[in-house]
Amino acid sequence: MLIFRDFKYEKQQCTDWHQHSCGQLYYPLTGTMMTETHTEKWLVTPGTMAWFPSGTVHRSTSGSQVSGINIYFQTTDKLCCPEIPHLFRAGTFIPGILERLRDNSNQQYCQLALALLAHEITAAPPLPHHIVLPEDRRARAVAMFIIAHPDSCLTRTELAEQQGLSGRTLSRLFRQQTGLSFSQWRQQTKLVSSLEAVLAGNRIEGIAENFGYANTSAYIAAFRQHFGRTPAKFRQSA
């Protein structure tokens, strides 16, 4: 029913693009991992879990030494599991179910617990730790530049012109293909990308500068608005 496999990655270790024939629940216990499909990126941290349906093509890159557990669902035919990738807070209830499933061989009990697990995964509110990539190649080139250079001061118009677009067209593409305005997408991407540095214990002043914020206060305010807590509180709760 479930296959449990412990994993460990060294810093900056990257997997190849791959997919699984069964659903995968990714549960890091230490370290951070950037996991991506061809259209989205998620920063998976301790205290969170990531669900990937069968057939989801993805790869992962470790931001630090990472260890945890991969749980593979051999069949989800009779389970109400999410049909799209899903990142959510682990809490204590879901890990508790997993622990019982790992240690219990009673088939009837495991079937009931597995159904409950699938329900909890589906019902868990998604976390704002992800980046949606636009499909248009020109807009995606802009997106990848921002991810690689979060401290860039180039304006929307300047970035658009590098790809032969007007600023208005770039905004339209981002709105249509990511669900966010260009400025919202840029802000969210910088904040999500900064999480690795926050969890690594880097100085907040340095993080703010490296991710293009005018000052520390501006970064902390944006961080709190997006994640619901300050960088220091986020670090403590991870």
BELSULJO-V720229 format. One record per pair of residues at least 12 apart in sequence whose C-alpha atoms are under 7 Angstrom apart, sorted by the first residue. I is the first residue (numbers start at 0). J is the second residue. D is the distance in Angstrom with one decimal. If there is no record, write none. Layout:
i->I j->J d->D
i->I j->J d->D
This chain:
i->0 j->72 d->6.1
i->0 j->73 d->5.3
i->0 j->74 d->6.7
i->1 j->70 d->6.5
i->1 j->71 d->5.5
i->1 j->72 d->4.9
i->1 j->73 d->5.9
i->2 j->70 d->5.6
i->2 j->71 d->5.0
i->2 j->72 d->6.7
i->3 j->68 d->6.7
i->3 j->69 d->5.9
i->3 j->70 d->4.7
i->3 j->71 d->6.6
i->4 j->68 d->5.7
i->4 j->69 d->5.2
i->4 j->70 d->6.5
i->5 j->67 d->5.8
i->5 j->68 d->4.4
i->5 j->69 d->6.2
i->6 j->66 d->5.5
i->6 j->67 d->5.5
i->6 j->68 d->5.8
i->7 j->65 d->5.5
i->7 j->66 d->4.3
i->7 j->67 d->6.7
i->8 j->61 d->6.8
i->8 j->64 d->5.7
i->8 j->65 d->5.1
i->8 j->66 d->6.4
i->9 j->63 d->6.6
i->9 j->64 d->4.6
i->9 j->65 d->6.5
i->10 j->61 d->5.5
i->10 j->62 d->5.7
i->10 j->63 d->4.1
i->10 j->64 d->4.7
i->11 j->60 d->6.0
i->11 j->61 d->4.9
i->11 j->62 d->5.5
i->11 j->63 d->6.5
i->12 j->60 d->5.6
i->12 j->61 d->5.4
i->13 j->59 d->5.7
i->13 j->60 d->4.3
i->13 j->61 d->6.5
i->14 j->58 d->5.5
i->14 j->59 d->5.5
i->14 j->60 d->6.6
i->15 j->58 d->5.8
i->16 j->56 d->6.4
i->16 j->57 d->5.3
i->16 j->58 d->4.8
i->17 j->56 d->5.3
i->17 j->57 d->5.6
i->17 j->58 d->6.4
i->18 j->54 d->5.3
i->18 j->55 d->5.4
i->18 j->56 d->4.6
i->18 j->57 d->6.3
i->19 j->53 d->5.5
i->19 j->54 d->5.5
i->20 j->53 d->5.1
i->20 j->54 d->5.8
i->21 j->52 d->6.9
i->21 j->53 d->4.4
i->21 j->71 d->6.3
i->21 j->72 d->5.6
i->21 j->73 d->5.5
i->21 j->74 d->6.4
i->22 j->51 d->5.8
i->22 j->52 d->4.4
i->22 j->53 d->4.4
i->22 j->71 d->5.7
i->22 j->72 d->5.0
i->23 j->50 d->5.8
i->23 j->51 d->5.1
i->23 j->52 d->6.4
i->23 j->69 d->6.8
i->23 j->70 d->5.7
i->23 j->71 d->4.6
i->23 j->72 d->6.2
i->24 j->48 d->6.8
i->24 j->49 d->5.7
i->24 j->50 d->4.6
i->24 j->51 d->6.5
i->24 j->69 d->5.8
i->24 j->70 d->5.0
i->24 j->71 d->6.4
i->25 j->48 d->5.6
i->25 j->49 d->5.0
i->25 j->50 d->6.3
i->25 j->68 d->6.4
i->25 j->69 d->4.8
i->25 j->70 d->6.5
i->26 j->47 d->6.8
i->26 j->48 d->4.8
i->26 j->49 d->6.8
i->26 j->67 d->5.7
i->26 j->68 d->5.2
i->26 j->69 d->6.1
i->27 j->44 d->6.4
i->27 j->45 d->5.3
i->27 j->65 d->7.0
i->27 j->66 d->5.9
i->27 j->67 d->4.1
i->27 j->68 d->6.3
i->28 j->45 d->5.0
i->28 j->66 d->5.8
i->28 j->67 d->4.7
i->29 j->45 d->5.6
i->29 j->65 d->5.3
i->29 j->66 d->5.3
i->29 j->67 d->6.7
i->30 j->44 d->6.5
i->30 j->45 d->6.7
i->30 j->63 d->5.5
i->30 j->64 d->5.5
i->30 j->65 d->4.3
i->30 j->66 d->6.8
i->31 j->43 d->5.8
i->31 j->44 d->4.8
i->31 j->61 d->6.0
i->31 j->62 d->5.4
i->31 j->63 d->6.0
i->31 j->65 d->6.3
i->31 j->195 d->6.6
i->32 j->44 d->6.7
i->32 j->59 d->6.4
i->32 j->60 d->5.6
i->32 j->61 d->4.4
i->32 j->62 d->5.7
i->33 j->59 d->5.6
i->33 j->60 d->5.2
i->33 j->61 d->6.3
i->34 j->57 d->7.0
i->34 j->58 d->5.8
i->34 j->59 d->4.2
i->34 j->60 d->6.5
i->35 j->57 d->5.5
i->35 j->58 d->5.6
i->35 j->59 d->6.3
i->36 j->56 d->6.0
i->36 j->57 d->4.4
i->36 j->58 d->6.8
i->38 j->131 d->6.1
i->38 j->132 d->5.0
i->39 j->129 d->6.9
i->39 j->130 d->5.5
i->39 j->131 d->4.4
i->39 j->132 d->5.5
i->40 j->129 d->5.4
i->40 j->130 d->5.0
i->40 j->131 d->6.5
i->41 j->128 d->5.8
i->41 j->129 d->4.2
i->41 j->130 d->6.4
i->42 j->128 d->5.8
i->42 j->129 d->6.4
i->45 j->237 d->5.6
i->46 j->88 d->6.0
i->46 j->89 d->5.3
i->46 j->90 d->6.8
i->46 j->237 d->5.7
i->47 j->87 d->5.6
i->47 j->88 d->4.3
i->47 j->89 d->4.7
i->48 j->86 d->5.8
i->48 j->87 d->5.5
i->48 j->88 d->6.2
i->48 j->89 d->5.6
i->49 j->85 d->5.6
i->49 j->86 d->4.4
i->49 j->87 d->6.5
i->50 j->84 d->5.4
i->50 j->85 d->5.0
i->50 j->86 d->6.4
i->51 j->83 d->6.8
i->51 j->84 d->4.7
i->51 j->85 d->6.8
i->52 j->82 d->6.0
i->52 j->83 d->6.3
i->52 j->84 d->6.4
i->62 j->195 d->6.7
i->78 j->114 d->6.1
i->78 j->117 d->6.3
i->79 j->117 d->5.9
i->79 j->118 d->6.3
i->80 j->117 d->5.3
i->80 j->118 d->6.9
i->80 j->121 d->5.8
i->81 j->121 d->5.4
i->85 j->125 d->6.5
i->86 j->125 d->5.6
i->86 j->126 d->5.9
i->87 j->123 d->6.1
i->87 j->124 d->6.2
i->87 j->125 d->4.9
i->87 j->126 d->5.2
i->88 j->126 d->7.0
i->93 j->116 d->6.6
i->96 j->112 d->6.7
i->96 j->116 d->6.7
i->127 j->226 d->7.0
i->128 j->191 d->5.6
i->129 j->191 d->6.7
i->130 j->188 d->6.0
i->131 j->177 d->5.6
i->132 j->177 d->6.5
i->133 j->173 d->6.2
i->133 j->176 d->5.1
i->133 j->177 d->5.8
i->134 j->176 d->6.6
i->137 j->162 d->5.7
i->138 j->169 d->6.4
i->138 j->172 d->6.8
i->141 j->158 d->6.4
i->146 j->188 d->6.9
i->149 j->189 d->5.9
i->149 j->210 d->4.9
i->149 j->211 d->6.1
i->150 j->209 d->5.6
i->150 j->210 d->4.5
i->150 j->211 d->3.8
i->151 j->211 d->6.5
i->189 j->210 d->6.2
i->190 j->222 d->6.4
i->193 j->206 d->6.9
i->197 j->230 d->6.5
i->197 j->234 d->6.5
i->198 j->234 d->5.4
i->203 j->215 d->6.8
